[in-house]
Amino acid sequence: HPGGPELLGEYAGKDATSGFDDFGHSSDAKKMLKEYLIGELEDVSMYSKLIKYENNIK
């Protein structure tokens, strides 16, 4: 991600919709979302904790 890994870590396990929308991404970036979507998590709390642990994010 051009915003860097810190930005991804900030939103790890969270809904990043508002952050994405607030930035004002281009229509091309919005199209890319569909291309890279591999699924949706039902319970992200467990994955968020794992990602933060693996990346030593507090």
mmCIF file as gemmi writes it, N, C-alpha and C atoms, coordinates in Angstrom:
data_model
loop_
_atom_site.group_PDB
_atom_site.id
_atom_site.type_symbol
_atom_site.label_atom_id
_atom_site.label_alt_id
_atom_site.label_comp_id
_atom_site.label_asym_id
_atom_site.label_entity_id
_atom_site.label_seq_id
_atom_site.pdbx_PDB_ins_code
_atom_site.Cartn_x
_atom_site.Cartn_y
_atom_site.Cartn_z
_atom_site.occupancy
_atom_site.B_iso_or_equiv
_atom_site.pdbx_formal_charge
_atom_site.auth_seq_id
_atom_site.auth_asym_id
_atom_site.pdbx_PDB_model_num
ATOM 1 N N . HIS Axp A 1 ? 0.847 -1.183 0 1 0 ? 1 A 1
ATOM 2 C CA . HIS Axp A 1 ? 0 0 0 1 0 ? 1 A 1
ATOM 3 C C . HIS Axp A 1 ? 0.888 1.239 0 1 0 ? 1 A 1
ATOM 4 N N . PRO Axp A 2 ? 0.579 2.208 -0.853 1 0 ? 2 A 1
ATOM 5 C CA . PRO Axp A 2 ? 1.389 3.43 -0.92 1 0 ? 2 A 1
ATOM 6 C C . PRO Axp A 2 ? 1.424 4.216 0.384 1 0 ? 2 A 1
ATOM 7 N N . GLY Axp A 3 ? 0.405 4.04 1.221 1 0 ? 3 A 1
ATOM 8 C CA . GLY Axp A 3 ? 0.365 4.749 2.501 1 0 ? 3 A 1
ATOM 9 C C . GLY Axp A 3 ? 1.293 4.149 3.542 1 0 ? 3 A 1
ATOM 10 N N . GLY Axp A 4 ? 1.853 2.991 3.255 1 0 ? 4 A 1
ATOM 11 C CA . GLY Axp A 4 ? 2.799 2.342 4.147 1 0 ? 4 A 1
ATOM 12 C C . GLY Axp A 4 ? 2.154 1.326 5.064 1 0 ? 4 A 1
ATOM 13 N N . PRO Axp A 5 ? 2.989 0.471 5.639 1 0 ? 5 A 1
ATOM 14 C CA . PRO Axp A 5 ? 2.47 -0.588 6.514 1 0 ? 5 A 1
ATOM 15 C C . PRO Axp A 5 ? 1.836 -0.061 7.796 1 0 ? 5 A 1
ATOM 16 N N . GLU Axp A 6 ? 2.263 1.114 8.242 1 0 ? 6 A 1
ATOM 17 C CA . GLU Axp A 6 ? 1.691 1.672 9.466 1 0 ? 6 A 1
ATOM 18 C C . GLU Axp A 6 ? 0.2 1.95 9.291 1 0 ? 6 A 1
ATOM 19 N N . LEU Axp A 7 ? -0.146 2.445 8.116 1 0 ? 7 A 1
ATOM 20 C CA . LEU Axp A 7 ? -1.552 2.737 7.829 1 0 ? 7 A 1
ATOM 21 C C . LEU Axp A 7 ? -2.372 1.458 7.827 1 0 ? 7 A 1
ATOM 22 N N . LEU Axp A 8 ? -1.844 0.417 7.229 1 0 ? 8 A 1
ATOM 23 C CA . LEU Axp A 8 ? -2.552 -0.862 7.219 1 0 ? 8 A 1
ATOM 24 C C . LEU Axp A 8 ? -2.686 -1.404 8.636 1 0 ? 8 A 1
ATOM 25 N N . GLY Axp A 9 ? -1.647 -1.258 9.443 1 0 ? 9 A 1
ATOM 26 C CA . GLY Axp A 9 ? -1.695 -1.713 10.83 1 0 ? 9 A 1
ATOM 27 C C . GLY Axp A 9 ? -2.715 -0.949 11.648 1 0 ? 9 A 1
ATOM 28 N N . GLU Axp A 10 ? -2.863 0.334 11.337 1 0 ? 10 A 1
ATOM 29 C CA . GLU Axp A 10 ? -3.837 1.163 12.059 1 0 ? 10 A 1
ATOM 30 C C . GLU Axp A 10 ? -5.259 0.645 11.868 1 0 ? 10 A 1
ATOM 31 N N . TYR Axp A 11 ? -5.531 0.119 10.698 1 0 ? 11 A 1
ATOM 32 C CA . TYR Axp A 11 ? -6.874 -0.365 10.395 1 0 ? 11 A 1
ATOM 33 C C . TYR Axp A 11 ? -6.997 -1.881 10.477 1 0 ? 11 A 1
ATOM 34 N N . ALA Axp A 12 ? -5.961 -2.564 10.902 1 0 ? 12 A 1
ATOM 35 C CA . ALA Axp A 12 ? -5.995 -4.034 10.968 1 0 ? 12 A 1
ATOM 36 C C . ALA Axp A 12 ? -7.153 -4.502 11.838 1 0 ? 12 A 1
ATOM 37 N N . GLY Axp A 13 ? -7.992 -5.327 11.263 1 0 ? 13 A 1
ATOM 38 C CA . GLY Axp A 13 ? -9.123 -5.871 12.002 1 0 ? 13 A 1
ATOM 39 C C . GLY Axp A 13 ? -10.27 -4.912 12.204 1 0 ? 13 A 1
ATOM 40 N N . LYS Axp A 14 ? -10.191 -3.755 11.565 1 0 ? 14 A 1
ATOM 41 C CA . LYS Axp A 14 ? -11.242 -2.749 11.722 1 0 ? 14 A 1
ATOM 42 C C . LYS Axp A 14 ? -11.865 -2.448 10.368 1 0 ? 14 A 1
ATOM 43 N N . ASP Axp A 15 ? -13.011 -1.83 10.4 1 0 ? 15 A 1
ATOM 44 C CA . ASP Axp A 15 ? -13.654 -1.37 9.178 1 0 ? 15 A 1
ATOM 45 C C . ASP Axp A 15 ? -12.956 -0.089 8.735 1 0 ? 15 A 1
ATOM 46 N N . ALA Axp A 16 ? -12.29 -0.139 7.605 1 0 ? 16 A 1
ATOM 47 C CA . ALA Axp A 16 ? -11.53 1.009 7.106 1 0 ? 16 A 1
ATOM 48 C C . ALA Axp A 16 ? -12.31 1.825 6.081 1 0 ? 16 A 1
ATOM 49 N N . THR Axp A 17 ? -13.597 1.572 5.974 1 0 ? 17 A 1
ATOM 50 C CA . THR Axp A 17 ? -14.406 2.253 4.963 1 0 ? 17 A 1
ATOM 51 C C . THR Axp A 17 ? -14.332 3.766 5.102 1 0 ? 17 A 1
ATOM 52 N N . SER Axp A 18 ? -14.523 4.282 6.307 1 0 ? 18 A 1
ATOM 53 C CA . SER Axp A 18 ? -14.523 5.741 6.476 1 0 ? 18 A 1
ATOM 54 C C . SER Axp A 18 ? -13.148 6.328 6.177 1 0 ? 18 A 1
ATOM 55 N N . GLY Axp A 19 ? -12.093 5.647 6.59 1 0 ? 19 A 1
ATOM 56 C CA . GLY Axp A 19 ? -10.743 6.116 6.287 1 0 ? 19 A 1
ATOM 57 C C . GLY Axp A 19 ? -10.476 6.136 4.794 1 0 ? 19 A 1
ATOM 58 N N . PHE Axp A 20 ? -10.933 5.108 4.109 1 0 ? 20 A 1
ATOM 59 C CA . PHE Axp A 20 ? -10.777 5.031 2.657 1 0 ? 20 A 1
ATOM 60 C C . PHE Axp A 20 ? -11.566 6.146 1.981 1 0 ? 20 A 1
ATOM 61 N N . ASP Axp A 21 ? -12.804 6.322 2.393 1 0 ? 21 A 1
ATOM 62 C CA . ASP Axp A 21 ? -13.661 7.347 1.787 1 0 ? 21 A 1
ATOM 63 C C . ASP Axp A 21 ? -13.17 8.758 2.098 1 0 ? 21 A 1
ATOM 64 N N . ASP Axp A 22 ? -12.705 8.991 3.322 1 0 ? 22 A 1
ATOM 65 C CA . ASP Axp A 22 ? -12.244 10.32 3.723 1 0 ? 22 A 1
ATOM 66 C C . ASP Axp A 22 ? -11.024 10.762 2.927 1 0 ? 22 A 1
ATOM 67 N N . PHE Axp A 23 ? -10.199 9.811 2.509 1 0 ? 23 A 1
ATOM 68 C CA . PHE Axp A 23 ? -8.987 10.152 1.77 1 0 ? 23 A 1
ATOM 69 C C . PHE Axp A 23 ? -9.306 10.665 0.372 1 0 ? 23 A 1
ATOM 70 N N . GLY Axp A 24 ? -10.424 10.236 -0.173 1 0 ? 24 A 1
ATOM 71 C CA . GLY Axp A 24 ? -10.802 10.675 -1.511 1 0 ? 24 A 1
ATOM 72 C C . GLY Axp A 24 ? -10.086 9.9 -2.602 1 0 ? 24 A 1
ATOM 73 N N . HIS Axp A 25 ? -10.098 8.592 -2.494 1 0 ? 25 A 1
ATOM 74 C CA . HIS Axp A 25 ? -9.443 7.747 -3.493 1 0 ? 25 A 1
ATOM 75 C C . HIS Axp A 25 ? -10.075 7.921 -4.877 1 0 ? 25 A 1
ATOM 76 N N . SER Axp A 26 ? -9.271 7.672 -5.886 1 0 ? 26 A 1
ATOM 77 C CA . SER Axp A 26 ? -9.728 7.785 -7.271 1 0 ? 26 A 1
ATOM 78 C C . SER Axp A 26 ? -10.7 6.661 -7.616 1 0 ? 26 A 1
ATOM 79 N N . SER Axp A 27 ? -11.384 6.821 -8.736 1 0 ? 27 A 1
ATOM 80 C CA . SER Axp A 27 ? -12.293 5.762 -9.182 1 0 ? 27 A 1
ATOM 81 C C . SER Axp A 27 ? -11.507 4.504 -9.531 1 0 ? 27 A 1
ATOM 82 N N . ASP Axp A 28 ? -10.27 4.665 -10.004 1 0 ? 28 A 1
ATOM 83 C CA . ASP Axp A 28 ? -9.427 3.494 -10.287 1 0 ? 28 A 1
ATOM 84 C C . ASP Axp A 28 ? -9.118 2.723 -9.007 1 0 ? 28 A 1
ATOM 85 N N . ALA Axp A 29 ? -8.834 3.444 -7.927 1 0 ? 29 A 1
ATOM 86 C CA . ALA Axp A 29 ? -8.555 2.781 -6.645 1 0 ? 29 A 1
ATOM 87 C C . ALA Axp A 29 ? -9.787 2.029 -6.161 1 0 ? 29 A 1
ATOM 88 N N . LYS Axp A 30 ? -10.938 2.615 -6.363 1 0 ? 30 A 1
ATOM 89 C CA . LYS Axp A 30 ? -12.182 1.959 -5.943 1 0 ? 30 A 1
ATOM 90 C C . LYS Axp A 30 ? -12.44 0.7 -6.759 1 0 ? 30 A 1
ATOM 91 N N . LYS Axp A 31 ? -12.104 0.739 -8.039 1 0 ? 31 A 1
ATOM 92 C CA . LYS Axp A 31 ? -12.252 -0.45 -8.881 1 0 ? 31 A 1
ATOM 93 C C . LYS Axp A 31 ? -11.304 -1.56 -8.425 1 0 ? 31 A 1
ATOM 94 N N . MET Axp A 32 ? -10.113 -1.171 -7.974 1 0 ? 32 A 1
ATOM 95 C CA . MET Axp A 32 ? -9.125 -2.151 -7.526 1 0 ? 32 A 1
ATOM 96 C C . MET Axp A 32 ? -9.618 -2.928 -6.312 1 0 ? 32 A 1
ATOM 97 N N . LEU Axp A 33 ? -10.447 -2.304 -5.495 1 0 ? 33 A 1
ATOM 98 C CA . LEU Axp A 33 ? -10.975 -2.993 -4.318 1 0 ? 33 A 1
ATOM 99 C C . LEU Axp A 33 ? -11.674 -4.287 -4.716 1 0 ? 33 A 1
ATOM 100 N N . LYS Axp A 34 ? -12.474 -4.213 -5.748 1 0 ? 34 A 1
ATOM 101 C CA . LYS Axp A 34 ? -13.202 -5.397 -6.2 1 0 ? 34 A 1
ATOM 102 C C . LYS Axp A 34 ? -12.246 -6.459 -6.726 1 0 ? 34 A 1
ATOM 103 N N . GLU Axp A 35 ? -11.191 -6.023 -7.398 1 0 ? 35 A 1
ATOM 104 C CA . GLU Axp A 35 ? -10.214 -6.956 -7.963 1 0 ? 35 A 1
ATOM 105 C C . GLU Axp A 35 ? -9.463 -7.718 -6.873 1 0 ? 35 A 1
ATOM 106 N N . TYR Axp A 36 ? -9.147 -7.045 -5.779 1 0 ? 36 A 1
ATOM 107 C CA . TYR Axp A 36 ? -8.333 -7.652 -4.73 1 0 ? 36 A 1
ATOM 108 C C . TYR Axp A 36 ? -9.131 -8.282 -3.594 1 0 ? 36 A 1
ATOM 109 N N . LEU Axp A 37 ? -10.444 -8.121 -3.598 1 0 ? 37 A 1
ATOM 110 C CA . LEU Axp A 37 ? -11.27 -8.716 -2.553 1 0 ? 37 A 1
ATOM 111 C C . LEU Axp A 37 ? -11.204 -10.237 -2.647 1 0 ? 37 A 1
ATOM 112 N N . ILE Axp A 38 ? -10.8 -10.855 -1.547 1 0 ? 38 A 1
ATOM 113 C CA . ILE Axp A 38 ? -10.731 -12.321 -1.541 1 0 ? 38 A 1
ATOM 114 C C . ILE Axp A 38 ? -11.765 -12.928 -0.61 1 0 ? 38 A 1
ATOM 115 N N . GLY Axp A 39 ? -12.453 -12.107 0.153 1 0 ? 39 A 1
ATOM 116 C CA . GLY Axp A 39 ? -13.491 -12.611 1.042 1 0 ? 39 A 1
ATOM 117 C C . GLY Axp A 39 ? -13.801 -11.599 2.125 1 0 ? 39 A 1
ATOM 118 N N . GLU Axp A 40 ? -14.726 -11.962 2.973 1 0 ? 40 A 1
ATOM 119 C CA . GLU Axp A 40 ? -15.105 -11.11 4.093 1 0 ? 40 A 1
ATOM 120 C C . GLU Axp A 40 ? -15.092 -11.941 5.36 1 0 ? 40 A 1
ATOM 121 N N . LEU Axp A 41 ? -14.546 -11.363 6.429 1 0 ? 41 A 1
ATOM 122 C CA . LEU Axp A 41 ? -14.475 -12.048 7.713 1 0 ? 41 A 1
ATOM 123 C C . LEU Axp A 41 ? -15.74 -11.795 8.509 1 0 ? 41 A 1
ATOM 124 N N . GLU Axp A 42 ? -16.208 -12.824 9.172 1 0 ? 42 A 1
ATOM 125 C CA . GLU Axp A 42 ? -17.379 -12.655 10.027 1 0 ? 42 A 1
ATOM 126 C C . GLU Axp A 42 ? -16.979 -12.114 11.394 1 0 ? 42 A 1
ATOM 127 N N . ASP Axp A 43 ? -15.883 -12.613 11.951 1 0 ? 43 A 1
ATOM 128 C CA . ASP Axp A 43 ? -15.421 -12.17 13.268 1 0 ? 43 A 1
ATOM 129 C C . ASP Axp A 43 ? -13.965 -11.75 13.145 1 0 ? 43 A 1
ATOM 130 N N . VAL Axp A 44 ? -13.74 -10.449 12.988 1 0 ? 44 A 1
ATOM 131 C CA . VAL Axp A 44 ? -12.386 -9.968 12.759 1 0 ? 44 A 1
ATOM 132 C C . VAL Axp A 44 ? -11.599 -9.749 14.046 1 0 ? 44 A 1
ATOM 133 N N . SER Axp A 45 ? -12.237 -9.794 15.203 1 0 ? 45 A 1
ATOM 134 C CA . SER Axp A 45 ? -11.535 -9.489 16.451 1 0 ? 45 A 1
ATOM 135 C C . SER Axp A 45 ? -10.371 -10.436 16.689 1 0 ? 45 A 1
ATOM 136 N N . MET Axp A 46 ? -10.538 -11.715 16.413 1 0 ? 46 A 1
ATOM 137 C CA . MET Axp A 46 ? -9.468 -12.684 16.609 1 0 ? 46 A 1
ATOM 138 C C . MET Axp A 46 ? -8.316 -12.402 15.647 1 0 ? 46 A 1
ATOM 139 N N . TYR Axp A 47 ? -8.625 -12.09 14.4 1 0 ? 47 A 1
ATOM 140 C CA . TYR Axp A 47 ? -7.594 -11.84 13.404 1 0 ? 47 A 1
ATOM 141 C C . TYR Axp A 47 ? -6.857 -10.539 13.684 1 0 ? 47 A 1
ATOM 142 N N . SER Axp A 48 ? -7.55 -9.545 14.178 1 0 ? 48 A 1
ATOM 143 C CA . SER Axp A 48 ? -6.931 -8.274 14.508 1 0 ? 48 A 1
ATOM 144 C C . SER Axp A 48 ? -5.865 -8.458 15.573 1 0 ? 48 A 1
ATOM 145 N N . LYS Axp A 49 ? -6.179 -9.22 16.604 1 0 ? 49 A 1
ATOM 146 C CA . LYS Axp A 49 ? -5.216 -9.466 17.672 1 0 ? 49 A 1
ATOM 147 C C . LYS Axp A 49 ? -4.008 -10.223 17.146 1 0 ? 49 A 1
ATOM 148 N N . LEU Axp A 50 ? -4.217 -11.19 16.275 1 0 ? 50 A 1
ATOM 149 C CA . LEU Axp A 50 ? -3.128 -11.968 15.707 1 0 ? 50 A 1
ATOM 150 C C . LEU Axp A 50 ? -2.228 -11.091 14.847 1 0 ? 50 A 1
ATOM 151 N N . ILE Axp A 51 ? -2.819 -10.264 14.003 1 0 ? 51 A 1
ATOM 152 C CA . ILE Axp A 51 ? -2.037 -9.384 13.134 1 0 ? 51 A 1
ATOM 153 C C . ILE Axp A 51 ? -1.216 -8.414 13.965 1 0 ? 51 A 1
ATOM 154 N N . LYS Axp A 52 ? -1.816 -7.823 14.98 1 0 ? 52 A 1
ATOM 155 C CA . LYS Axp A 52 ? -1.093 -6.883 15.827 1 0 ? 52 A 1
ATOM 156 C C . LYS Axp A 52 ? 0.044 -7.583 16.558 1 0 ? 52 A 1
ATOM 157 N N . TYR Axp A 53 ? -0.18 -8.803 17.017 1 0 ? 53 A 1
ATOM 158 C CA . TYR Axp A 53 ? 0.859 -9.558 17.709 1 0 ? 53 A 1
ATOM 159 C C . TYR Axp A 53 ? 2.01 -9.867 16.754 1 0 ? 53 A 1
ATOM 160 N N . GLU Axp A 54 ? 1.682 -10.357 15.554 1 0 ? 54 A 1
ATOM 161 C CA . GLU Axp A 54 ? 2.713 -10.734 14.591 1 0 ? 54 A 1
ATOM 162 C C . GLU Axp A 54 ? 3.534 -9.537 14.131 1 0 ? 54 A 1
ATOM 163 N N . ASN Axp A 55 ? 2.942 -8.365 14.083 1 0 ? 55 A 1
ATOM 164 C CA . ASN Axp A 55 ? 3.639 -7.172 13.614 1 0 ? 55 A 1
ATOM 165 C C . ASN Axp A 55 ? 4.119 -6.286 14.759 1 0 ? 55 A 1
ATOM 166 N N . ASN Axp A 56 ? 3.96 -6.773 15.983 1 0 ? 56 A 1
ATOM 167 C CA . ASN Axp A 56 ? 4.384 -6.04 17.176 1 0 ? 56 A 1
ATOM 168 C C . ASN Axp A 56 ? 3.776 -4.636 17.209 1 0 ? 56 A 1
ATOM 169 N N . ILE Axp A 57 ? 2.49 -4.558 16.882 1 0 ? 57 A 1
ATOM 170 C CA . ILE Axp A 57 ? 1.77 -3.285 16.891 1 0 ? 57 A 1
ATOM 171 C C . ILE Axp A 57 ? 1 -3.188 18.198 1 0 ? 57 A 1
ATOM 172 N N . LYS Axp A 58 ? 1.117 -2.068 18.847 1 0 ? 58 A 1
ATOM 173 C CA . LYS Axp A 58 ? 0.434 -1.882 20.123 1 0 ? 58 A 1
ATOM 174 C C . LYS Axp A 58 ? -0.838 -1.11 19.952 1 0 ? 58 A 1
